[in-house]
Amino acid sequence: MVDPVPTDLPRPYDHVHLHPDNRLGADPATPYLVVDVLDTEPPTIELWHLADHPDHQDWAGTASLADIALVVRVTTGDTRTWTPSK
């Protein structure tokens, strides 16, 4: 049996905002794109700048759930926002 994907984890293409005290030292006002969620314990989330950000080609980072303040998921006809469990 396959375990369902936890609904509180960010997924690729979600946008996230980080806590001001994130371990990356990244700007908490900047939205980041989730490009991958690595199956580690705790999960490691790979982030990029959005395509219209001036540093889009020059920056990538990995965050933990503790670094993420807000997740935004946009699907057809629905937008969901939440704070992930740590």
DSSP file (Angstrom, degrees, kcal/mol; ACC not computed):
  #  RESIDUE AA STRUCTURE BP1 BP2  ACC     N-H-->O    O-->H-N    N-H-->O    O-->H-N    TCO  KAPPA ALPHA  PHI   PSI    X-CA   Y-CA   Z-CA
    1    1 A M              0   0    0      0, 0.0     2,-0.4     0, 0.0     0, 0.0   0.000 360.0 360.0 360.0 137.6    0.0    0.0    0.0
    2    2 A V        -     0   0    0      1,-0.0     0, 0.0     0, 0.0     0, 0.0  -0.758 360.0-127.4 -91.3 130.5    1.3    3.5   -0.9
    3    3 A D        -     0   0    0     -2,-0.4     2,-0.0     1,-0.1    -1,-0.0  -0.569  30.2-113.0 -73.1 137.6    1.2    6.1    1.8
    4    4 A P        -     0   0    0      0, 0.0    -1,-0.1     0, 0.0     3,-0.0  -0.357  36.7 -96.2 -67.3 152.9   -0.6    9.3    0.8
    5    5 A V        -     0   0    0      1,-0.1     2,-0.0     2,-0.1     0, 0.0  -0.531  46.3-106.2 -67.9 128.9    1.5   12.4    0.4
    6    6 A P    >   -     0   0    0      0, 0.0     3,-0.9     0, 0.0    -1,-0.1  -0.360  24.2-143.1 -58.4 132.6    1.2   14.4    3.7
    7    7 A T  T 3  S+     0   0    0      1,-0.2    -2,-0.1    -2,-0.0     0, 0.0   0.701  94.2  58.9 -74.6 -18.8   -1.0   17.4    2.9
    8    8 A D  T 3  S+     0   0    0      2,-0.1    -1,-0.2    76,-0.0    77,-0.1   0.584  85.5  94.5 -88.8  -7.6    0.9   19.8    5.1
    9    9 A L  S <  S-     0   0    0     -3,-0.9    28,-0.0    75,-0.1     2,-0.0  -0.620  82.5-114.3 -80.1 139.5    4.2   19.3    3.3
   10   10 A P        -     0   0    0      0, 0.0    -1,-0.1     0, 0.0    -2,-0.1  -0.367  33.5-156.2 -63.2 153.7    5.0   21.8    0.5
   11   11 A R    >   -     0   0    0      1,-0.1     3,-2.3     4,-0.1    23,-0.3  -0.877  34.1 -69.8-126.6 161.4    5.2   20.3   -3.0
   12   12 A P  T 3  S+     0   0    0      0, 0.0    23,-0.2     0, 0.0     3,-0.1  -0.235 121.0  26.6 -51.9 140.8    7.0   21.4   -6.2
   13   13 A Y  T 3  S+     0   0    0     21,-3.0    61,-0.2     1,-0.4    22,-0.1   0.231  91.2 124.2  83.3  -7.3    5.4   24.5   -7.7
   14   14 A D    <   -     0   0    0     -3,-2.3    20,-2.8    20,-0.2     2,-0.4  -0.462  58.7-131.7 -70.5 154.8    4.2   25.8   -4.3
   15   15 A H  E     -AB  33  72A   0     57,-2.5    57,-3.3    18,-0.2     2,-0.3  -0.880  25.9-169.4-104.0 142.8    5.3   29.2   -3.2
   16   16 A V  E     -AB  32  71A   0     16,-2.5    16,-2.6    -2,-0.4     2,-0.4  -0.953  17.2-152.0-131.9 153.2    6.7   29.7    0.3
   17   17 A H  E     - B   0  70A   0     53,-2.2    52,-2.4    -2,-0.3    53,-1.8  -0.959  24.5-135.7-117.0 141.5    7.6   32.6    2.5
   18   18 A L  E     - B   0  68A   0     12,-0.4    50,-0.3    -2,-0.4    49,-0.1  -0.598  21.0-100.7 -98.2 157.2   10.3   32.0    5.2
   19   19 A H    >   -     0   0    0     48,-2.8     3,-1.6    -2,-0.2     7,-0.1  -0.395  36.2-113.7 -66.2 151.6   10.5   33.1    8.8
   20   20 A P  T 3  S+     0   0    0      0, 0.0    -1,-0.1     0, 0.0     9,-0.1   0.815 117.2  49.8 -57.8 -30.6   12.6   36.2    9.5
   21   21 A D  T 3  S+     0   0    0      7,-0.0    -2,-0.1     3,-0.0    46,-0.0  -0.035  81.2 151.9 -99.3  31.8   15.1   34.1   11.4
   22   22 A N    X   -     0   0    0     -3,-1.6     3,-1.3     4,-0.3    45,-0.1  -0.264  55.2-121.0 -65.0 151.2   15.5   31.4    8.8
   23   23 A R  T 3  S+     0   0    0      1,-0.3    -1,-0.1     2,-0.1    40,-0.0   0.626 109.2  61.8 -70.6 -13.0   18.8   29.6    8.7
   24   24 A L  T 3  S-     0   0    0      2,-0.1    -1,-0.3    43,-0.0     3,-0.1   0.692 100.5-130.9 -81.8 -19.6   19.5   30.7    5.1
   25   25 A G    <   +     0   0    0     -3,-1.3     2,-0.1     1,-0.2    -2,-0.1   0.710  54.2 157.2  71.9  19.9   19.5   34.4    6.0
   26   26 A A        -     0   0    0      1,-0.1    -4,-0.3    -7,-0.1    -1,-0.2  -0.449  53.8 -90.9 -81.5 152.1   17.0   34.8    3.1
   27   27 A D    >   -     0   0    0      1,-0.2     3,-1.2    -2,-0.1    -9,-0.3  -0.445  29.4-153.7 -63.5 118.8   14.6   37.7    2.8
   28   28 A P  T 3  S+     0   0    0      0, 0.0    -1,-0.2     0, 0.0   -10,-0.1   0.681  92.3  61.3 -70.9 -15.9   11.4   36.7    4.5
   29   29 A A  T 3  S+     0   0    0    -12,-0.1    -2,-0.1    -9,-0.1   -10,-0.0   0.611  88.6  87.5 -82.6 -12.1    9.4   39.2    2.3
   30   30 A T  S <  S-     0   0    0     -3,-1.2   -12,-0.4   -12,-0.0     2,-0.2  -0.746  76.2-133.9 -91.7 129.0   10.5   37.4   -0.9
   31   31 A P        -     0   0    0      0, 0.0    19,-0.6     0, 0.0     2,-0.3  -0.599  22.5-157.8 -77.9 144.4    8.4   34.5   -2.1
   32   32 A Y  E     -AC  16  49A   0    -16,-2.6   -16,-2.5    -2,-0.2     2,-0.5  -0.894  12.9-124.8-121.6 152.1   10.3   31.3   -3.2
   33   33 A L  E     -AC  15  48A   0     15,-3.0    15,-2.1    -2,-0.3     2,-0.5  -0.829  18.5-133.2 -97.8 130.2    9.4   28.5   -5.5
   34   34 A V  E     + C   0  47A   0    -20,-2.8   -21,-3.0    -2,-0.5    13,-0.2  -0.727  30.1 170.2 -79.7 123.1    9.5   24.9   -4.2
   35   35 A V  E     +     0   0A   0     11,-2.6     2,-0.3    -2,-0.5    -1,-0.2   0.655  63.0   0.8-107.6 -21.8   11.3   22.8   -6.8
   36   36 A D  E     - C   0  46A   0     10,-1.1    10,-2.8   -25,-0.1     2,-0.5  -0.975  50.5-148.5-162.2 151.1   11.8   19.6   -4.9
   37   37 A V  E     - C   0  45A   0     -2,-0.3     2,-0.2     8,-0.2     8,-0.2  -0.964  26.5-144.4-123.9 111.9   11.1   18.0   -1.5
   38   38 A L  E     - C   0  44A   0      6,-3.2     2,-2.3    -2,-0.5     6,-1.2  -0.538  17.4-120.7 -81.3 140.3   13.8   15.5   -0.6
   39   39 A D        +     0   0    0     -2,-0.2     2,-0.2     4,-0.2    -1,-0.1  -0.461  68.5 125.1 -81.1  70.1   12.8   12.4    1.3
   40   40 A T        -     0   0    0     -2,-2.3     4,-0.0     4,-0.1     0, 0.0  -0.703  69.1 -84.6-117.3 172.1   15.0   13.0    4.3
   41   41 A E  S    S+     0   0    0     -2,-0.2    -2,-0.1     1,-0.2     3,-0.0  -0.941 125.2  22.6-122.3 110.3   14.1   13.2    8.0
   42   42 A P  S    S-     0   0    0      0, 0.0    -1,-0.2     0, 0.0    44,-0.0   0.628 117.8-105.0 -72.8 165.3   13.2   16.0    8.5
   43   43 A P        -     0   0    0      0, 0.0     2,-0.5     0, 0.0    22,-0.5  -0.249  27.5-141.4 -58.9 143.0   12.2   16.8    4.9
   44   44 A T  E     -C   38   0A   0     -6,-1.2    -6,-3.2    20,-0.1     2,-0.6  -0.935  12.7-154.8-107.3 127.6   14.6   19.1    3.0
   45   45 A I  E     -CD  37  63A   0     18,-3.1    18,-2.8    -2,-0.5     2,-0.4  -0.905   5.1-146.2-109.4 120.2   12.9   21.6    0.7
   46   46 A E  E     -CD  36  62A   0    -10,-2.8   -11,-2.6    -2,-0.6   -10,-1.1  -0.725  22.2-166.6 -86.7 131.1   14.8   22.9   -2.3
   47   47 A L  E     -CD  34  61A   0     14,-3.6    14,-2.0    -2,-0.4     2,-0.3  -0.890  13.7-177.0-121.9 147.0   13.9   26.5   -3.2
   48   48 A W  E     -CD  33  60A   0    -15,-2.1   -15,-3.0    -2,-0.3    12,-0.2  -0.908  35.9-100.9-128.3 161.0   14.5   28.9   -6.1
   49   49 A H  E     -C   32   0A   0     10,-0.7   -17,-0.2     7,-0.4    10,-0.1  -0.481  52.4 -93.2 -70.3 155.6   13.7   32.5   -6.7
   50   50 A L    >   -     0   0    0    -19,-0.6     3,-2.0    -2,-0.1     6,-0.1  -0.303  39.8-103.4 -66.1 159.2   10.6   33.0   -8.8
   51   51 A A  T 3  S+     0   0    0      1,-0.3     5,-0.1    -3,-0.1    -1,-0.1   0.771 120.1  52.2 -59.0 -29.8   11.2   33.5  -12.6
   52   52 A D  T 3  S+     0   0    0      4,-0.1    -1,-0.3     3,-0.1    -2,-0.0   0.416  84.1 108.2 -90.3   3.7   10.7   37.3  -12.4
   53   53 A H  S X  S-     0   0    0     -3,-2.0     3,-2.0     1,-0.1     4,-0.2  -0.621  75.0-129.3 -79.6 138.1   13.2   37.8   -9.6
   54   54 A P  T 3  S+     0   0    0      0, 0.0     3,-0.3     0, 0.0    -1,-0.1   0.771 109.3  46.5 -60.1 -26.1   16.5   39.5  -10.7
   55   55 A D  T >> S+     0   0    0      1,-0.2     3,-1.3     2,-0.1     4,-0.7   0.150  75.2 120.6 -99.4  19.4   18.6   36.8   -9.0
   56   56 A H  G X4 S+     0   0    0     -3,-2.0     3,-0.5     1,-0.3    -7,-0.4   0.870  80.2  40.0 -51.5 -43.7   16.5   33.9  -10.4
   57   57 A Q  G 34 S+     0   0    0     -3,-0.3    -1,-0.3    -4,-0.2    -2,-0.1   0.602 116.8  51.3 -81.4 -11.9   19.5   32.3  -12.2
   58   58 A D  G <4 S+     0   0    0     -3,-1.3     2,-0.4     1,-0.1    -1,-0.2   0.308 100.1  59.0-113.4   8.0   22.0   33.0   -9.4
   59   59 A W    <<  +     0   0    0     -4,-0.7   -10,-0.7    -3,-0.5     2,-0.3  -0.995  41.2 150.8-146.6 136.9   20.4   31.6   -6.2
   60   60 A A  E     +D   48   0A   0     -2,-0.4     2,-0.3   -12,-0.2   -12,-0.2  -0.958  15.7 172.0-151.3 154.8   19.0   28.3   -4.8
   61   61 A G  E     -D   47   0A   0    -14,-2.0   -14,-3.6    -2,-0.3     2,-0.4  -0.975  27.4-122.5-156.3 167.9   18.8   27.0   -1.3
   62   62 A T  E     -D   46   0A   0     -2,-0.3     2,-0.3   -16,-0.2   -16,-0.2  -0.964  28.4-176.5-119.9 140.2   17.5   24.3    0.9
   63   63 A A  E     -D   45   0A   0    -18,-2.8   -18,-3.1    -2,-0.4     2,-0.2  -0.835  18.1-133.6-128.0 163.4   15.2   24.9    3.8
   64   64 A S    >>  -     0   0    0     -2,-0.3     3,-1.3   -20,-0.2     4,-0.7  -0.673  37.7-101.2-107.2 170.3   13.6   22.8    6.5
   65   65 A L  G >4 S+     0   0    0    -22,-0.5     3,-0.9     1,-0.3   -21,-0.1   0.837 122.4  63.3 -59.8 -31.3    9.9   23.0    7.6
   66   66 A A  G 34 S+     0   0    0      1,-0.2    -1,-0.3    20,-0.2   -47,-0.1   0.756  99.7  53.9 -65.6 -23.5   11.1   25.1   10.6
   67   67 A D  G <4 S+     0   0    0     -3,-1.3   -48,-2.8   -49,-0.1     2,-0.5   0.681  91.7  89.3 -80.6 -18.7   12.3   27.8    8.1
   68   68 A I  E <<  +B   18   0A   0     -3,-0.9   -50,-0.3    -4,-0.7     3,-0.1  -0.703  43.7 174.4 -93.6 123.7    8.9   28.1    6.3
   69   69 A A  E    S+     0   0A   0    -52,-2.4     2,-0.3    -2,-0.5   -51,-0.2   0.802  70.7  11.5 -90.4 -35.3    6.4   30.6    7.6
   70   70 A L  E     -B   17   0A   0    -53,-1.8   -53,-2.2    13,-0.1     2,-0.4  -0.997  56.9-157.8-150.9 138.0    3.7   30.2    4.9
   71   71 A V  E     -BE  16  82A   0     11,-2.8    11,-1.8    -2,-0.3     2,-0.5  -0.957   9.5-164.6-115.3 136.9    3.0   27.9    2.0
   72   72 A V  E     -BE  15  81A   0    -57,-3.3   -57,-2.5    -2,-0.4     2,-0.5  -0.986   5.8-176.1-122.8 122.8    0.8   29.0   -0.9
   73   73 A R  E     - E   0  80A   0      7,-3.0     7,-2.9    -2,-0.5     2,-0.5  -0.978   5.2-166.0-120.5 123.3   -0.6   26.4   -3.3
   74   74 A V  E     + E   0  79A   0     -2,-0.5     2,-0.3   -61,-0.2     5,-0.2  -0.937  16.2 164.3-109.6 123.5   -2.6   27.5   -6.3
   75   75 A T  E >   - E   0  78A   0      3,-3.1     3,-2.4    -2,-0.5     2,-0.2  -0.786  54.8 -57.3-126.3 173.3   -4.6   24.9   -8.2
   76   76 A T  T 3  S-     0   0    0      1,-0.3     3,-0.1    -2,-0.3    -1,-0.0  -0.334 124.2  -9.5 -56.4 114.9   -7.4   25.2  -10.7
   77   77 A G  T 3  S+     0   0    0     -2,-0.2     2,-0.3     1,-0.1    -1,-0.3   0.546 124.8  79.7  76.2   8.3  -10.1   27.2   -9.0
   78   78 A D  E <   -E   75   0A   0     -3,-2.4    -3,-3.1     2,-0.0     2,-0.4  -0.998  49.9-168.6-150.8 142.0   -8.5   27.1   -5.6
   79   79 A T  E     -E   74   0A   0     -2,-0.3     2,-0.4    -5,-0.2    -5,-0.2  -0.999  14.3-171.6-128.0 129.3   -5.8   28.8   -3.5
   80   80 A R  E     -E   73   0A   0     -7,-2.9    -7,-3.0    -2,-0.4     2,-0.4  -0.970   3.5-174.9-122.5 135.6   -4.7   27.3   -0.2
   81   81 A T  E     +E   72   0A   0     -2,-0.4     2,-0.3    -9,-0.2    -9,-0.2  -0.974  15.8 149.8-126.8 144.3   -2.4   28.9    2.3
   82   82 A W  E     -E   71   0A   0    -11,-1.8   -11,-2.8    -2,-0.4    -2,-0.0  -0.987  45.3-112.7-163.1 164.0   -1.1   27.3    5.5
   83   83 A T        -     0   0    0     -2,-0.3   -13,-0.1   -13,-0.2   -14,-0.1  -0.927  43.4-125.6-101.3 122.3    1.8   27.2    8.0
   84   84 A P        -     0   0    0      0, 0.0     2,-0.2     0, 0.0   -75,-0.1  -0.301  20.8-109.0 -70.7 153.3    3.4   23.7    7.9
   85   85 A S              0   0    0      1,-0.1   -20,-0.0   -77,-0.1   -19,-0.0  -0.545 360.0 360.0 -74.1 144.7    3.8   21.6   10.9
   86   86 A K              0   0    0     -2,-0.2   -20,-0.2   -20,-0.1    -1,-0.1   0.460 360.0 360.0 -89.2 360.0    7.4   21.3   12.1
